[in-house]
Amino acid sequence: MVYMDAIYGFELYNEDLVEVHAYEMSDRQFRYKCCCKQGFHSHGNGGDPCSNRLEFRTTHCPHNPGQELCIVIDGKTIRKLKSN
Protein backbone atom coordinates (compact mmCIF):
# COMPACT_ATOMS: atom_id res chain seq x y z
CA MET A 1 0.00 0.00 0.00
CA VAL A 2 3.02 2.28 -0.28
CA TYR A 3 1.69 3.96 -3.42
CA MET A 4 -1.70 4.75 -1.90
CA ASP A 5 -0.15 6.08 1.31
CA ALA A 6 2.41 8.27 -0.46
CA ILE A 7 0.21 9.65 -3.23
CA TYR A 8 -3.23 9.81 -1.70
CA GLY A 9 -2.22 10.44 1.93
CA PHE A 10 -4.42 7.80 3.51
CA GLU A 11 -3.95 4.40 4.98
CA LEU A 12 -6.04 1.58 3.62
CA TYR A 13 -5.41 -1.54 5.62
CA ASN A 14 -6.67 -4.80 4.29
CA GLU A 15 -4.31 -7.73 4.65
CA ASP A 16 -6.02 -9.48 1.73
CA LEU A 17 -5.50 -6.56 -0.68
CA VAL A 18 -2.53 -6.82 -3.06
CA GLU A 19 -1.22 -3.74 -4.88
CA VAL A 20 -0.20 -4.29 -8.52
CA HIS A 21 0.75 -1.92 -11.34
CA ALA A 22 -1.15 -1.76 -14.63
CA TYR A 23 1.45 -2.54 -17.27
CA GLU A 24 -0.58 -1.63 -20.34
CA MET A 25 -3.85 0.13 -21.24
CA SER A 26 -5.80 -0.26 -24.48
CA ASP A 27 -9.03 1.44 -25.53
CA ARG A 28 -11.04 -1.22 -23.70
CA GLN A 29 -8.83 -3.04 -21.17
CA PHE A 30 -5.81 -2.79 -18.92
CA ARG A 31 -3.32 -5.57 -18.21
CA TYR A 32 -1.20 -6.31 -15.16
CA LYS A 33 1.41 -8.94 -14.42
CA CYS A 34 -0.10 -11.64 -12.29
CA CYS A 35 1.50 -12.45 -8.95
CA CYS A 36 1.34 -16.17 -9.89
CA LYS A 37 4.07 -15.42 -12.49
CA GLN A 38 2.00 -17.12 -15.22
CA GLY A 39 1.72 -14.01 -17.40
CA PHE A 40 -0.70 -11.11 -17.60
CA HIS A 41 -4.35 -10.76 -16.64
CA SER A 42 -6.80 -8.22 -18.09
CA HIS A 43 -9.80 -6.26 -16.85
CA GLY A 44 -12.09 -3.82 -18.63
CA ASN A 45 -11.13 -0.18 -18.16
CA GLY A 46 -14.67 1.16 -17.69
CA GLY A 47 -14.42 3.28 -20.84
CA ASP A 48 -11.63 5.45 -19.40
CA PRO A 49 -8.25 4.66 -20.95
CA CYS A 50 -6.65 8.04 -20.18
CA SER A 51 -6.91 8.92 -16.49
CA ASN A 52 -4.50 7.85 -13.78
CA ARG A 53 -6.28 6.18 -10.87
CA LEU A 54 -6.61 3.20 -8.57
CA GLU A 55 -8.91 0.35 -9.62
CA PHE A 56 -10.09 -2.23 -7.13
CA ARG A 57 -10.82 -5.64 -8.63
CA THR A 58 -10.81 -9.34 -7.88
CA THR A 59 -8.33 -11.48 -9.80
CA HIS A 60 -9.33 -13.97 -12.49
CA CYS A 61 -6.28 -16.11 -11.67
CA PRO A 62 -7.07 -19.77 -10.95
CA HIS A 63 -3.97 -19.94 -8.69
CA ASN A 64 -5.25 -17.12 -6.42
CA PRO A 65 -9.06 -17.26 -6.70
CA GLY A 66 -10.84 -14.29 -5.15
CA GLN A 67 -7.63 -12.33 -4.46
CA GLU A 68 -8.50 -8.65 -3.99
CA LEU A 69 -6.33 -6.22 -5.96
CA CYS A 70 -5.57 -2.53 -5.95
CA ILE A 71 -4.40 -1.85 -9.50
CA VAL A 72 -2.33 1.33 -9.89
CA ILE A 73 -2.82 3.09 -13.23
CA ASP A 74 -0.33 5.95 -13.57
CA GLY A 75 2.17 7.63 -15.86
CA LYS A 76 4.21 4.40 -16.06
CA THR A 77 1.25 2.53 -17.58
CA ILE A 78 1.81 2.13 -21.32
CA ARG A 79 -1.15 3.48 -23.31
CA LYS A 80 -1.77 1.55 -26.56
CA LEU A 81 -4.73 3.50 -27.85
CA LYS A 82 -6.09 3.48 -31.38
CA SER A 83 -6.25 7.28 -31.24
CA ASN A 84 -2.46 7.50 -30.66
Buried (B, 14 or more C-beta within 10 A) or exposed (E): BEEBEEEEEEEEEEEEBBBBEBEBBBEEBBBBBBBEEEEEBBBEBEEEBEEEEBBEBEBEBEEBEEBBBBBBBEEEBEBEEEEE
